[in-house]
Amino acid sequence: CIPALIGAESSLVSLARMAHMAVAAGVTAGWCLRELWARGAARREAIAMVARGLEAAMPESLLAEAQVAVRHGREFPVSSGDTALVLIDMQNDFLSKDGRLGTNYSDARVAQLAATEAKVAQLLAAARAAGMTVAHSRSHRYGASIRRDLVYPSIDPTYDIVESCRPRPGEIVVDKWTFGAFASTDLERQLRRRGVKRILMAGILTNVCIMATAVQAVDRFFRVCLVEDCCGAFDPEWHCQAVNLINGPQTLNPNHHKSVGLYFGEVAKLADVETALAECSGG
């Protein structure tokens, strides 16, 4: 009996080793497949970005239904079919006295942000009338805190977008935990699906989420135009500094002048944007 038991135990050990090897092989094979997929995806994305860069360099990429007059005597092309209005974080938390940040606002800051909100609503109406794609971001990033509980299982009322800029059915809405609206959302995919190549940008805060989104947009070869009087910050000086940082590289060096809206953005006034949008096919 003893030899039989020893033989049975040896067989069990062998089976266990074989099973372990099979599991290890499966794990290794799975890792290899995931690695190959990731490398392939990265390669495909790199090829796509090269193609977008070549397309952006073509003179035809600046043809459009209308041209927005922007800083330094330049123009930014807009068309109802390939230009989107992207509104950043027009939420009660940031704009309302009852919001999580708003409870700390002075009366002067409340009035300042209310004026910004009114202009953003005016810009939104013009974009809708022109038949443009409209996208809204909502942020659950509060400094170093991520508040997913404000998004799931239901949208917290003060986290939501203010009534004057409330999204309509069919408009893009993304919830982000990064300062920029592209890095932690599918905004790029949704814009590309609708044929968007150029972006008019507005919202708050100019020196935080607006600036981060502008940089992330041009990294993806979306041309950017900031509507400066439709943006706001806690401090007017911060707003001005951010606008200059976005527009400075674009206009300082003559070599960058042809890269319209790509380094890191053009800057326009609401009135000039409204004039151009009225010429678009949907207007």
Number of C-alpha atoms within 10 A of each C-alpha: 6 7 8 9 10 11 12 12 12 12 12 12 12 12 12 12 12 12 12 12 12 12 12 12 12 12 12 12 12 12 12 12 12 12 12 12 12 12 12 12 12 12 12 12 12 12 12 13 15 13 13 15 15 12 13 20 14 10 9 9 14 19 12 16 15 20 21 23 20 18 14 9 6 15 19 27 22 27 24 23 20 18 26 26 22 26 26 26 29 30 24 20 23 25 28 19 17 14 17 15 14 16 14 12 17 11 9 9 18 19 13 17 22 15 15 23 24 14 19 26 19 17 24 23 13 21 25 19 16 21 18 25 22 22 21 23 25 20 27 21 15 13 8 7 9 14 14 15 11 16 17 9 8 8 12 12 14 17 21 19 21 20 11 13 19 15 16 10 7 9 13 16 20 18 19 23 19 19 22 22 29 21 16 13 17 14 22 16 12 15 22 12 9 13 14 22 22 27 29 26 26 30 29 27 24 29 22 15 19 30 24 19 22 28 20 18 26 18 15 16 22 25 27 29 31 29 24 20 18 25 26 26 21 17 13 13 11 16 23 16 14 19 23 14 16 28 21 17 17 23 21 10 9 10 9 14 15 16 18 23 29 27 24 27 32 31 28 22 17 19 14 14 23 19 15 21 26 15 16 21 15 15 16
